[in-house]
Amino acid sequence: MNKPHDLAPLMGVAPAAPSLDFATEQIRNGYLAGVTLRTIANPDEPCEVLVSIKLATRIAQLLLDYTLQTQRQQERQRQHLLAQATGQPSSYRPARRTAKKTSTSAIRFEFELNLPCTVQDRLHPLQVYYILDGVRQSMPSVICIPEHYWSPKYQQVRRPKKQSRRHPGFDPERIKRANAQLATLQSRVKVAYLALPEDQRTAENVHRWLTSQMASTPASAHQHAA
């Protein structure tokens, strides 16, 4: 659940009790990072829901925990049936608690501002790459920013201190929108990583997962360029 101050729009005041519709509108406008999840409780009528990245990541962690728990239960049942079939007493011992391997720290991100390529109004595309087990994959970037607005030190879009380097049409609102879109791109990689089984978490499989999700997501759910 997002905190109330997380849902405050850039202009105006958020309602006292932010609703799901209000949060969805903030995601669609690019003020919050979000992804589209498809539920299949009823295969004949799948439902798509736009949720924040924090909630999507938590859902992926819960699904992973549920899958691991189900696998352990199935293994205990298999051992019990095998013991009954062979006439041997069951030697089941509770599984030892181990740390959950749900961290996304194995993923690294790199960013390159494509200065040779110029789009309208003197903006340049910011290319996003993710690296997993030494394999580098690129993501389709929708972020276009002025030349001096990318900060390698802070890894985000920032307004340059020098007045001569500032872009007249790139105001603070557009900077916040660009950083929200950047967070969305990175979080999509993390959600895809957590959604995959541990033995299938490779850069290629993450790329396939992202490609399939983007293909099944309606165009209206994608965020627009900054």
C-alpha positions in Angstrom: 0.0 0.0 0.0 1.5 3.3 -1.0 1.8 6.0 1.7 -0.3 9.1 1.2 2.6 11.3 0.5 3.8 8.9 -2.2 0.6 9.5 -4.1 0.7 13.3 -3.9 0.6 14.8 -7.4 3.1 17.4 -8.6 0.4 20.0 -8.8 -2.4 20.4 -6.3 -3.3 18.3 -3.2 -4.0 14.6 -3.0 -7.3 13.4 -1.5 -7.3 12.5 2.2 -7.7 8.8 1.4 -6.1 8.0 -2.0 -8.1 5.6 -4.0 -7.0 2.9 -6.5 -8.4 5.0 -9.3 -6.3 8.0 -8.1 -3.1 5.9 -7.9 -3.8 4.4 -11.3 -4.1 7.9 -12.8 -0.8 9.0 -11.2 0.9 5.9 -12.8 -0.7 6.6 -16.2 0.5 10.3 -16.0 4.0 9.2 -15.3 4.2 10.5 -11.7 4.6 7.1 -10.2 6.4 4.0 -11.5 3.9 1.2 -12.4 3.4 -2.0 -14.3 0.4 -3.9 -15.7 -0.5 -7.2 -14.1 -2.9 -9.7 -15.8 -5.0 -11.9 -13.5 -6.2 -15.3 -14.8 -8.6 -16.3 -12.0 -11.1 -16.7 -14.8 -9.2 -17.7 -18.0 -12.2 -16.8 -20.1 -12.2 -13.2 -18.8 -8.6 -12.1 -17.9 -8.4 -8.9 -16.0 -5.6 -6.4 -16.3 -4.7 -4.1 -13.4 -2.2 -1.2 -13.3 -0.4 -1.2 -10.0 2.7 0.5 -8.5 6.1 -1.1 -8.7 6.3 -1.6 -5.0 3.1 -3.6 -5.0 4.0 -5.6 -8.1 7.4 -6.6 -6.5 5.7 -7.7 -3.3 3.2 -9.8 -5.3 6.1 -11.5 -7.1 7.8 -12.2 -3.8 4.6 -13.7 -2.4 4.2 -15.9 -5.5 7.7 -17.1 -5.2 7.3 -18.0 -1.5 4.1 -19.8 -2.3 5.7 -21.8 -5.1 8.6 -22.8 -2.8 6.2 -23.9 0.0 4.1 -25.9 -2.5 7.3 -27.7 -3.8 8.3 -28.6 -0.2 4.8 -30.0 0.6 4.9 -32.1 -2.6 8.3 -33.4 -1.7 7.1 -34.4 1.8 4.1 -36.2 0.4 6.3 -38.0 -2.2 8.7 -39.2 0.6 5.8 -40.3 2.8 4.2 -42.3 -0.1 7.6 -43.8 -0.9 8.1 -44.9 2.7 4.7 -46.5 2.8 5.3 -48.4 -0.4 8.7 -49.8 0.8 7.5 -50.5 4.4 10.1 -48.1 5.9 9.3 -45.6 8.6 9.1 -42.0 7.4 12.2 -40.1 8.2 10.8 -36.6 7.6 12.5 -33.8 9.4 11.4 -30.1 9.2 13.3 -28.2 6.6 16.0 -25.9 8.0 15.2 -22.2 7.7 17.4 -20.5 5.2 17.6 -17.0 3.9 15.1 -16.2 1.1 16.9 -15.7 -2.2 14.6 -13.0 -3.5 17.2 -10.2 -3.8 17.6 -8.4 -7.1 21.1 -7.2 -6.3 22.5 -9.5 -9.0 21.2 -7.0 -11.6 23.3 -4.0 -12.6 22.1 -1.1 -14.7 24.0 1.1 -17.2 22.8 4.2 -18.9 24.1 5.9 -22.1 22.9 9.2 -23.5 22.8 8.9 -27.3 24.1 12.3 -28.2 24.6 11.6 -31.9 20.9 10.8 -32.1 18.7 13.9 -31.8 14.9 13.9 -31.6 12.7 17.0 -31.7 13.5 20.0 -29.6 17.1 19.1 -29.0 16.4 16.0 -26.9 18.5 12.8 -26.9 17.3 9.3 -26.1 18.7 7.8 -22.9 19.5 4.1 -23.5 19.0 1.7 -20.5 20.9 -1.6 -20.2 20.7 -4.3 -17.5 23.5 -6.7 -16.8 22.9 -10.2 -15.3 25.7 -12.8 -14.9 27.9 -10.8 -17.3 25.3 -10.7 -20.1 24.2 -7.2 -21.2 20.7 -6.6 -22.5 19.2 -3.3 -23.7 15.7 -2.1 -23.1 13.6 0.0 -25.4 14.0 3.4 -24.0 11.1 6.0 -24.1 13.1 8.7 -22.2 14.4 11.6 -24.1 16.3 14.4 -22.3 18.5 17.4 -23.1 22.3 16.9 -23.3 23.3 18.1 -19.9 20.4 16.7 -17.9 21.8 13.2 -17.2 23.8 12.9 -14.0 26.2 9.8 -14.0 26.9 10.5 -10.4 23.3 10.3 -9.2 22.1 8.0 -12.0 19.1 10.2 -12.6 17.8 13.2 -14.6 18.8 16.4 -12.9 18.7 20.1 -13.8 22.2 21.4 -14.6 23.5 24.2 -12.3 24.8 26.3 -15.1 22.1 28.5 -16.6 23.6 28.3 -20.0 23.1 24.5 -20.1 19.4 24.5 -19.1 16.7 23.7 -21.6 13.8 26.2 -21.7 11.2 23.5 -22.3 12.4 21.0 -19.7 10.9 22.2 -16.5 10.9 20.4 -13.0 7.7 18.5 -13.8 9.3 16.9 -16.9 12.3 16.0 -14.9 10.2 14.2 -12.3 8.3 12.5 -15.0 11.5 11.3 -16.7 12.9 9.9 -13.4 9.6 8.1 -12.8 9.8 6.5 -16.2 13.4 5.6 -15.6 12.4 3.9 -12.3 9.6 2.0 -14.2 12.1 0.6 -16.7 14.4 -0.7 -13.9 11.6 -2.1 -11.9 10.2 -4.0 -14.8 13.5 -5.9 -15.0 13.4 -6.6 -11.3 9.8 -7.8 -11.4 10.6 -10.1 -14.4 13.7 -11.4 -12.5 11.6 -12.3 -9.4 8.8 -13.9 -11.6 11.2 -16.5 -13.0 12.3 -19.7 -11.2 15.7 -19.3 -9.6 17.4 -21.7 -12.1 16.0 -19.7 -15.0 17.0 -16.2 -14.0 19.2 -15.3 -17.0 19.4 -12.1 -19.0 17.9 -13.9 -22.0 14.9 -15.2 -20.0 14.3 -11.8 -18.4 14.4 -10.3 -21.9 11.9 -12.9 -23.2 9.6 -12.2 -20.2 9.7 -8.5 -20.7 9.0 -8.8 -24.4 6.0 -11.1 -23.9 4.6 -8.7 -21.2 5.0 -5.6 -23.4 3.3 -7.5 -26.3 0.3 -8.3 -24.1 0.0 -4.9 -22.5 -2.5 -2.5 -24.1 -0.9 0.6 -25.7 -2.8 2.8 -23.3 -1.0 1.3 -20.4 2.4 2.2 -21.6 3.9 5.4 -20.4 4.6 8.2 -22.9 8.0 9.8 -23.6 9.2 12.5 -21.3 
